[in-house]
Amino acid sequence: MTAPISRLDRLLPFLRWRHDISPGALRADALAGLSVALVTIPQSLAYAQLAGFPAHYGLYAAMLPAIIGVLFGSCPQLSTGPVALTGMLTAASVAPLATMGSDTYLTLAIAIGLLAGLIQLGLGVLRQGWVLNLLSQPVFAAFINAAALLICFSQLPALLGAAGPREPQLVDEALRILAQMAAPHLPTVAVGAGALLALIVLRRYVPRLPGVLAVVVACTALSALTGFEAGGGAVIGDLPALHPSLQIPALPEWHMIATMLPAAFVLAMVSFLEAASSAKLIAEKTGEPWNENQELIGQGLAKLGAAASGTLPTSASFSRSALNLANGARTGVASLVSALAVLLAALAVGPWLHHLPLAVLAAVILDAVGRLFQPAALIRAWRIDADDGLAASATFVATLAFAPNIQNGILTGLLLSLALLIWRSMKPRIALLGLHEDGTHRDLERFGLPHPHPHLVVLRFDGPLHFVNAARFREAVNWARTAQPDVRVVLVSAAGINAIDATGLDAVRREVANLQANGQQLAFCGLKKQVIDVLERDSLWADIAPHATYRHERQAIDALAPLADPPENL
């Protein structure tokens, strides 16, 4: 049995590490942290450019945010820092508002990360993590698939050596890429394709080797030795001296903040679902619980730390978190070691990165993001539920259609899935029941059963009785009272009604009056306590209580049979 968590441990989650710290655990954490750092450094450079930031900003995002995220999160193996999907969302949200790479762009991108962090922090502090459950798994999977395609597409210019700025509209960018494909820069294509192939081969056959780092080092050395830049190849170039510092983020004007809020909410939601996916998997493998509200606080504070560091928004990396776990990380010390290693490397290797080809960074992104494209998830959604399939397909298409404003794609899926949920709630399943040979009352149409009594009909209503389906309840009762000749009692099997609101209660009142006006009686069996509690707060309960407290159909039919019999049979 898990020991109760003290209030101080809840406030400062990293204090719980003391239970797992030992010399062996610290060695494992240190090795895991170094392994993750070796992957983080090249990924950070790539993902920063994907987000529209200078490459070295990615290194800043792997320092303080990583430390804050693990100190205040609930899953110590989670690795926080720059990630592809969050970077793509950042670029998509800010690119329509400012020229990518400009000072205004950087200010807005940092601000949107700050807003997303405040949203996550607020939801976590108020224990409202359930809000993120509004985004269904099929919609999230469809968005990731579409975003993965767009991210891969965005890296084609770097692989082809396409010069010039990126076009803001997807169609214009596609035309630019097609024009470049007619005359690609062959050395760039060779370097990029070779790097991508090497990453795939190393990951498959030597998975424990830090393949990303090995490929980046090898390609950088090859670029310097062969004069790749002099031959027209695009390289990172001189990086400014790295001086990590803290500052109060410069906020845009209020109207711009209001414009960015919807995109910031999508960024907060998607980046947290990305973190939650990793946390759930880690919890399943380690058997240690995780808390979504505490993780919201950790990820929110990490984004605030990224904004204070003047860098791109962060999230938890699925691949780096998995690497952390695979290398035996037990506590958050692994992330602290990783952040320190990135800091030392950033201070030492900056001048050596001048010759790193941009095509290699594109290959790093393609290798990581290509694995996110899993169309089987969309097929599975259609196979399980048509509504899920429709919402997922709409999300996928809308994300591609709205590009570069891909946040509109996930909003489309969110709104459609909620609309379909309401639609399903408006049409709960109803059925007339008969006595089955196994002694239970089941759908008489499906099983070919007779009515249990010549003047009594049993109606099952499966769903809460509230404002969206109150009309459906009234239609069902009116259908039941004419289901056979001379119906005198309509018995509602209410075990499936787990809630009722004022509109639902009014629907019951109207049907009670309607049946009484026709010399008929409305009765209930199987009412749940929470429904009875609501009915008791209204005067209607006094009218229906004599025929509404039966526990099951058999008891109700036996008690109501005399009432259902015509007067001449009494």
matplotlib code that plots the C-alpha trace (Angstrom):
import matplotlib.pyplot as plt

x = [0.0, 1.4, 2.3, 0.3, 2.1, 2.8, 1.7, 5.4, 6.1, 3.0, 4.4, 7.9, 7.7, 11.5, 11.6, 10.2, 13.4, 15.1, 13.3, 15.0, 18.5, 21.3, 24.9, 23.7, 20.7, 22.9, 25.3, 22.3, 20.9, 24.2, 24.7, 21.1, 21.5, 24.7, 23.1, 20.1, 22.4, 24.2, 20.8, 19.5, 22.3, 21.7, 18.0, 17.8, 19.6, 17.2, 14.0, 14.9, 15.1, 11.8, 10.2, 11.7, 14.4, 18.2, 19.7, 21.5, 18.3, 17.4, 20.3, 18.9, 15.6, 17.3, 18.8, 16.6, 13.2, 14.5, 15.5, 12.2, 10.1, 11.6, 11.7, 8.0, 6.6, 5.3, 7.3, 11.0, 12.0, 10.2, 12.7, 11.6, 13.1, 12.6, 10.4, 9.4, 5.6, 5.7, 8.2, 6.0, 2.9, 4.9, 6.0, 2.5, 0.9, 3.3, 4.4, 1.1, 1.8, 5.4, 8.3, 10.0, 13.4, 12.7, 12.8, 9.1, 8.7, 10.9, 9.1, 5.7, 7.0, 8.3, 5.1, 2.9, 5.1, 4.5, 0.8, 0.7, 2.7, 0.3, -2.6, -1.0, 0.0, -3.4, -5.1, -2.7, -3.0, -6.8, -6.8, -8.6, -6.5, -9.7, -10.2, -7.5, -9.6, -11.9, -9.4, -10.1, -7.3, -8.4, -8.4, -5.0, -3.6, -5.0, -3.4, -0.1, -0.2, -1.0, 1.5, 4.2, 3.5, 3.8, 7.0, 8.5, 7.4, 8.9, 12.3, 12.4, 13.9, 16.9, 17.4, 17.3, 19.3, 16.5, 17.6, 15.4, 12.9, 10.0, 6.7, 3.9, 1.3, 1.5, 0.7, 3.3, 5.9, 5.0, 5.6, 8.9, 10.0, 8.8, 10.9, 13.9, 13.5, 14.2, 17.7, 18.6, 22.0, 23.4, 26.0, 23.2, 21.0, 23.8, 24.6, 21.0, 20.1, 23.2, 22.6, 19.0, 20.0, 22.8, 20.3, 17.9, 20.6, 22.2, 18.9, 17.9, 21.2, 23.1, 20.2, 22.4, 24.8, 23.9, 23.4, 22.2, 25.3, 27.6, 25.9, 26.1, 29.8, 30.7, 28.8, 30.2, 33.7, 33.0, 31.6, 34.7, 37.1, 35.4, 34.6, 30.8, 30.0, 32.3, 30.6, 27.2, 26.0, 24.0, 25.5, 24.6, 27.5, 29.0, 27.0, 27.1, 28.8, 26.4, 25.6, 22.5, 20.7, 17.3, 15.1, 11.5, 9.9, 8.8, 5.0, 3.2, 0.3, -3.0, -4.8, -2.0, -2.2, -5.9, -5.2, -2.7, -4.8, -6.6, -3.3, -1.7, -4.5, -4.0, -0.2, -0.8, -3.2, -1.2, 2.2, 0.7, -0.9, 2.5, 3.9, 1.1, 1.6, 5.2, 4.2, 1.5, 3.9, 6.6, 4.1, 3.0, 6.5, 7.8, 4.6, 5.0, 1.9, 1.9, -0.4, -1.8, -2.4, 1.2, 2.6, 0.6, 2.3, 5.7, 5.3, 3.7, 6.6, 9.0, 7.4, 7.7, 11.4, 11.8, 10.2, 12.5, 15.4, 14.3, 13.8, 11.2, 8.4, 9.2, 7.4, 8.3, 10.1, 8.8, 12.0, 14.3, 12.0, 12.1, 15.9, 16.0, 14.0, 15.8, 19.1, 17.9, 17.0, 15.4, 15.0, 15.1, 18.8, 19.2, 17.6, 19.7, 22.8, 21.6, 20.9, 24.3, 26.0, 24.1, 25.3, 28.9, 28.7, 27.1, 29.9, 32.6, 31.4, 29.8, 32.7, 32.9, 29.3, 30.0, 30.3, 27.2, 25.0, 21.4, 20.5, 21.8, 19.5, 16.6, 17.6, 17.5, 14.0, 12.8, 14.1, 12.4, 9.1, 8.7, 8.1, 5.1, 3.3, 1.0, -2.0, -3.1, -4.5, -7.0, -8.1, -8.5, -10.7, -13.1, -13.1, -14.1, -16.5, -17.8, -18.0, -14.4, -13.4, -15.2, -13.7, -10.2, -10.5, -11.8, -8.9, -6.4, -7.8, -8.4, -4.8, -3.5, -6.0, -5.4, -1.6, 0.4, -2.4, -2.4, -3.9, -7.2, -7.1, -7.1, -9.8, -11.9, -11.5, -12.2, -15.4, -16.6, -16.0, -17.9, -20.7, -20.9, -20.9, -23.9, -25.6, -25.1, -26.5, -29.6, -30.3, -29.9, -30.9, -34.5, -36.1, -39.3, -38.6, -40.0, -39.3, -36.3, -36.0, -33.0, -35.3, -34.1, -36.0, -34.4, -35.1, -38.3, -37.8, -34.2, -35.0, -38.6, -40.2, -43.8, -44.8, -44.7, -48.4, -51.2, -51.9, -48.4, -45.4, -41.8, -39.6, -35.9, -34.1, -30.3, -28.8, -28.9, -32.2, -31.2, -32.0, -30.5, -32.6, -35.7, -37.7, -36.4, -37.7, -41.2, -41.2, -40.2, -43.0, -45.6, -44.3, -44.5, -48.1, -49.3, -47.1, -50.1, -53.8, -55.3, -52.0, -52.8, -49.3, -46.0, -43.1, -39.8, -36.8, -34.6, -31.4, -29.6, -30.7, -27.8, -28.6, -31.5, -31.7, -34.5, -35.5, -35.6, -37.7, -40.1, -40.3, -41.3, -43.9, -45.5, -45.6, -47.2, -49.9, -50.2, -50.7, -53.1, -55.2, -55.5, -56.3, -52.8, -50.1, -46.3, -44.2, -40.4, -38.1, -34.4, -34.1, -30.6, -30.1, -28.7, -31.8, -34.2, -32.3, -33.2, -36.8, -37.3, -36.4, -39.4, -43.1, -43.4, -41.9, -44.9, -47.1, -44.9, -43.3, -46.0, -45.1, -41.4, -39.6, -39.5, -36.0, -36.4, -38.8, -40.2, -41.1, -42.7, -44.7, -46.1, -47.1, -48.5, -50.4, -53.7, -53.5, -52.9, -55.8, -59.0, -61.8, -64.0, -61.3, -61.1]
y = [0.0, 3.4, 5.6, 8.9, 12.0, 14.8, 18.4, 19.4, 16.6, 17.7, 21.3, 20.2, 16.9, 16.5, 15.8, 12.4, 11.4, 10.9, 7.5, 6.3, 7.9, 5.4, 5.1, 2.7, 4.8, 7.9, 6.1, 5.0, 8.5, 10.0, 7.6, 8.2, 11.9, 11.9, 9.6, 11.9, 15.0, 13.4, 13.2, 16.5, 18.7, 18.0, 17.7, 21.1, 22.8, 21.2, 21.8, 25.5, 26.1, 24.2, 26.7, 29.6, 30.4, 30.6, 27.2, 28.0, 29.0, 25.3, 24.7, 27.3, 25.4, 22.2, 23.9, 25.7, 24.4, 20.8, 21.5, 23.1, 20.5, 17.6, 19.4, 20.2, 17.4, 14.1, 11.8, 11.9, 10.1, 12.7, 14.7, 18.3, 20.5, 21.5, 19.0, 18.9, 19.1, 22.0, 23.8, 23.3, 24.6, 27.6, 28.5, 27.9, 30.1, 33.0, 33.0, 34.7, 37.5, 38.3, 37.5, 34.3, 35.1, 38.8, 40.3, 40.7, 37.0, 36.0, 38.3, 36.8, 33.2, 33.7, 35.3, 32.5, 30.1, 32.2, 32.2, 28.5, 28.0, 30.2, 28.2, 24.9, 26.3, 27.6, 24.4, 22.4, 24.7, 24.7, 20.8, 21.1, 18.7, 17.0, 19.8, 18.2, 15.1, 17.1, 16.2, 12.6, 10.2, 9.8, 13.6, 13.9, 11.0, 12.5, 15.9, 14.3, 12.4, 15.6, 17.7, 15.0, 15.3, 19.1, 19.0, 16.5, 18.7, 21.8, 20.1, 19.4, 22.8, 22.2, 18.7, 20.1, 23.2, 25.5, 29.1, 31.9, 32.4, 30.0, 31.0, 31.6, 29.7, 26.0, 26.1, 28.8, 26.8, 23.6, 25.5, 26.8, 23.3, 21.9, 24.5, 23.6, 19.9, 20.6, 21.8, 20.6, 21.3, 17.8, 18.0, 19.1, 16.2, 13.8, 15.0, 15.1, 11.7, 10.1, 11.5, 10.3, 6.8, 6.7, 7.7, 5.0, 2.3, 3.2, 3.3, -0.1, -2.0, -0.1, 1.3, 2.0, 4.2, 7.9, 7.9, 11.5, 12.8, 10.5, 11.5, 15.2, 15.0, 13.0, 15.3, 18.4, 17.1, 16.0, 19.4, 21.2, 18.9, 19.0, 22.7, 22.1, 25.7, 27.0, 24.8, 26.5, 24.3, 25.9, 25.5, 26.8, 29.4, 31.3, 31.0, 33.9, 33.4, 31.5, 33.3, 31.8, 34.5, 35.2, 38.1, 39.3, 38.4, 41.4, 41.1, 42.4, 44.7, 43.5, 43.1, 40.9, 38.8, 38.4, 37.3, 34.7, 33.2, 30.5, 29.4, 29.4, 27.2, 24.7, 24.8, 24.2, 21.3, 19.6, 19.9, 18.5, 15.6, 14.9, 14.9, 12.9, 10.2, 9.7, 9.9, 7.2, 4.9, 5.4, 4.9, 1.6, 0.3, 1.5, 1.0, 4.4, 6.7, 10.1, 13.0, 15.0, 18.1, 18.1, 17.4, 20.4, 22.5, 21.2, 21.7, 25.1, 26.3, 24.8, 27.0, 30.0, 29.1, 29.0, 32.4, 33.8, 32.3, 34.0, 30.8, 28.6, 26.9, 23.4, 20.1, 16.6, 14.6, 11.1, 9.8, 11.3, 10.3, 6.7, 6.9, 8.1, 5.1, 2.6, 3.7, 3.1, 6.6, 6.3, 10.0, 13.5, 13.6, 12.2, 15.4, 17.6, 15.9, 16.2, 19.9, 20.5, 18.5, 20.5, 23.7, 22.7, 21.4, 24.6, 26.7, 24.4, 23.3, 26.5, 27.4, 23.8, 23.9, 26.4, 23.8, 21.7, 21.5, 22.5, 19.4, 17.3, 19.1, 18.5, 14.8, 14.7, 16.2, 13.8, 10.8, 11.8, 13.0, 10.4, 7.8, 9.9, 9.3, 6.3, 6.2, 2.9, 5.1, 6.7, 3.3, 2.0, 4.9, 4.2, 0.5, 1.1, 4.0, 6.0, 9.2, 8.9, 8.1, 11.2, 13.5, 12.1, 12.4, 16.0, 16.9, 15.4, 17.1, 20.5, 20.5, 20.1, 22.5, 25.3, 25.0, 26.9, 27.7, 24.1, 25.0, 25.5, 21.8, 20.6, 23.1, 21.7, 18.2, 19.3, 21.2, 18.3, 15.6, 17.7, 18.2, 14.5, 13.8, 16.1, 14.5, 11.1, 12.4, 13.6, 10.1, 7.7, 4.1, 3.2, -0.2, -2.0, -5.0, -8.5, -11.4, -13.5, -17.2, -16.5, -14.6, -11.1, -8.4, -7.7, -5.9, -7.7, -6.7, -8.0, -11.3, -11.7, -11.6, -10.8, -7.9, -9.0, -8.0, -7.3, -3.9, -2.9, -1.9, -1.8, 1.0, 1.1, 4.5, 4.3, 7.6, 10.6, 12.6, 16.1, 19.1, 17.7, 14.5, 15.5, 15.6, 12.1, 10.8, 12.3, 10.7, 7.4, 7.4, 8.3, 5.5, 3.1, 4.0, 3.1, 0.0, -2.4, -2.0, -0.6, 0.2, 1.2, 1.4, 2.5, 1.3, 3.0, 0.8, 3.6, 1.8, 3.5, 7.0, 8.1, 11.8, 14.2, 18.0, 20.5, 20.0, 16.3, 16.6, 18.8, 16.2, 13.6, 15.9, 16.5, 12.8, 12.0, 14.5, 13.4, 9.8, 10.6, 12.6, 9.4, 7.2, 5.8, 5.6, 6.3, 4.2, 3.7, 0.9, 0.9, 4.6, 5.5, 7.4, 10.5, 10.7, 10.2, 12.9, 15.4, 14.2, 14.5, 18.2, 18.8, 18.3, 15.8, 13.1, 13.0, 12.2, 9.5, 7.9, 5.3, 3.8, 4.8, 2.9, -0.6, -2.0, -4.1, -5.0, -8.2, -6.5, -3.6, -5.8, -7.9, -4.8, -3.0, -5.9, -5.2, -1.5, -2.6, -5.0, -3.5, -2.7, -5.6, -8.1, -7.0]
z = [0.0, -1.0, 2.0, 2.2, 0.8, 3.2, 2.4, 2.0, -0.4, -2.4, -2.5, -3.3, -5.2, -5.5, -1.8, -2.5, -4.3, -0.9, -0.7, -3.9, -3.6, -3.0, -4.4, -7.1, -8.0, -8.3, -10.6, -12.8, -12.8, -13.8, -16.7, -17.8, -17.6, -19.7, -22.3, -22.6, -22.8, -25.8, -27.6, -26.3, -27.7, -31.4, -31.0, -29.3, -32.2, -34.7, -32.8, -32.1, -35.9, -36.3, -33.9, -35.8, -33.3, -33.8, -33.3, -30.1, -28.3, -28.2, -25.8, -23.4, -23.5, -22.4, -19.2, -16.8, -18.1, -17.7, -14.1, -13.2, -14.9, -13.0, -9.7, -9.7, -11.8, -10.6, -12.9, -12.2, -15.4, -17.6, -19.7, -20.4, -23.0, -26.7, -28.7, -32.3, -32.0, -29.5, -31.8, -34.8, -32.9, -31.8, -35.3, -36.7, -34.1, -34.4, -38.1, -39.2, -36.8, -37.5, -39.8, -38.7, -37.0, -36.4, -33.0, -33.0, -33.8, -31.0, -28.6, -29.6, -29.5, -26.0, -25.0, -26.3, -24.3, -21.2, -21.8, -22.3, -19.1, -17.1, -18.4, -17.4, -14.1, -13.4, -14.3, -12.1, -9.1, -9.3, -9.8, -13.1, -15.1, -16.2, -18.7, -20.9, -21.2, -23.5, -26.3, -27.2, -28.1, -31.8, -32.3, -30.7, -32.7, -35.9, -35.1, -34.4, -37.7, -39.7, -37.8, -38.4, -42.2, -42.1, -40.0, -42.5, -45.4, -43.7, -43.7, -47.4, -48.4, -46.0, -47.5, -51.0, -50.3, -51.2, -50.7, -49.6, -46.7, -46.0, -47.6, -45.1, -47.1, -47.6, -51.3, -52.0, -50.0, -52.0, -55.3, -54.0, -53.1, -56.5, -58.3, -56.2, -56.9, -60.6, -59.6, -56.1, -54.5, -54.9, -52.0, -49.7, -50.8, -50.3, -46.8, -45.7, -47.2, -45.9, -42.4, -42.4, -43.5, -40.9, -38.1, -39.2, -39.4, -36.1, -34.3, -35.6, -35.3, -32.5, -30.4, -27.3, -29.3, -29.2, -32.9, -33.2, -31.6, -33.7, -37.0, -36.1, -35.1, -38.2, -40.6, -39.0, -39.4, -43.0, -43.8, -42.5, -44.3, -47.7, -47.8, -47.8, -47.0, -49.7, -52.2, -51.5, -48.7, -45.9, -42.4, -39.0, -39.1, -36.2, -33.0, -30.6, -27.3, -25.1, -21.9, -20.2, -18.3, -16.7, -17.7, -17.4, -20.7, -22.8, -23.3, -26.4, -26.3, -24.8, -28.1, -29.3, -26.1, -26.7, -30.3, -29.1, -26.2, -28.3, -29.8, -26.3, -25.0, -27.8, -27.2, -23.5, -24.2, -26.9, -25.2, -21.9, -23.7, -25.1, -21.6, -20.2, -22.9, -21.7, -18.0, -18.4, -20.2, -17.5, -14.7, -16.3, -16.5, -13.1, -11.1, -9.6, -9.7, -11.4, -10.9, -13.8, -11.8, -10.4, -13.8, -15.1, -12.5, -13.4, -17.1, -16.6, -14.5, -17.0, -19.7, -17.5, -17.0, -20.7, -21.1, -18.4, -20.2, -23.4, -25.4, -27.1, -25.3, -23.9, -23.2, -22.3, -24.9, -25.5, -27.0, -24.4, -21.5, -22.9, -23.1, -19.5, -18.4, -20.5, -19.0, -15.5, -14.2, -10.8, -9.7, -11.2, -10.6, -14.1, -15.6, -13.4, -14.7, -18.2, -17.9, -16.4, -19.2, -21.8, -20.2, -20.1, -23.7, -24.9, -23.4, -24.9, -28.3, -29.7, -32.0, -33.3, -34.6, -37.4, -40.1, -39.1, -42.2, -41.9, -43.9, -41.0, -38.5, -41.0, -41.0, -37.2, -37.2, -40.0, -38.1, -34.8, -36.3, -39.0, -36.3, -35.1, -38.4, -37.6, -40.0, -38.4, -35.5, -37.9, -39.3, -35.8, -34.8, -37.7, -36.9, -33.2, -33.5, -36.5, -34.5, -33.4, -36.9, -38.2, -35.6, -36.2, -40.0, -39.7, -37.5, -39.9, -42.9, -41.1, -39.7, -43.2, -44.8, -42.2, -42.3, -41.2, -38.6, -37.5, -34.1, -36.0, -37.0, -33.4, -32.5, -35.3, -34.0, -30.4, -31.3, -33.6, -31.0, -28.4, -30.8, -31.6, -27.9, -27.4, -30.4, -28.9, -25.6, -27.4, -28.8, -25.9, -26.6, -25.7, -25.8, -24.8, -22.6, -22.3, -20.0, -21.3, -20.7, -18.4, -16.0, -17.0, -18.9, -22.3, -25.6, -26.8, -30.4, -30.5, -28.8, -30.1, -26.7, -25.7, -23.5, -19.8, -19.4, -21.8, -20.4, -19.1, -21.1, -19.8, -21.3, -20.8, -21.1, -21.3, -20.4, -18.1, -18.3, -18.9, -21.2, -24.4, -24.3, -22.4, -25.6, -26.4, -23.1, -23.8, -27.3, -25.8, -23.2, -25.8, -28.0, -25.1, -24.1, -27.6, -28.0, -27.5, -27.3, -24.0, -22.2, -18.6, -17.1, -18.6, -16.4, -17.0, -16.2, -14.9, -14.0, -16.9, -15.8, -13.6, -13.5, -13.9, -14.2, -14.0, -17.7, -17.3, -14.1, -16.0, -18.8, -16.2, -14.7, -18.1, -19.0, -15.6, -16.3, -19.9, -19.0, -16.2, -18.6, -20.7, -17.7, -17.6, -15.0, -15.2, -12.9, -12.3, -11.2, -10.5, -9.8, -8.5, -5.3, -7.0, -9.2, -6.2, -4.3, -7.0, -7.3, -3.6, -3.7, -5.9, -5.2, -8.0, -5.9, -3.6, -6.7, -8.2, -5.1, -4.6, -8.0, -8.2, -5.5, -7.1, -7.3, -10.4, -13.2, -11.7, -8.4, -10.2, -12.6, -9.7, -7.8, -10.8, -12.3, -10.4, -11.5, -15.1, -15.3, -16.8, -14.2, -15.5, -14.6, -11.0]

ax = plt.figure().add_subplot(projection="3d")
ax.plot(x, y, z, "-o")
ax.set_aspect("equal")
plt.show()
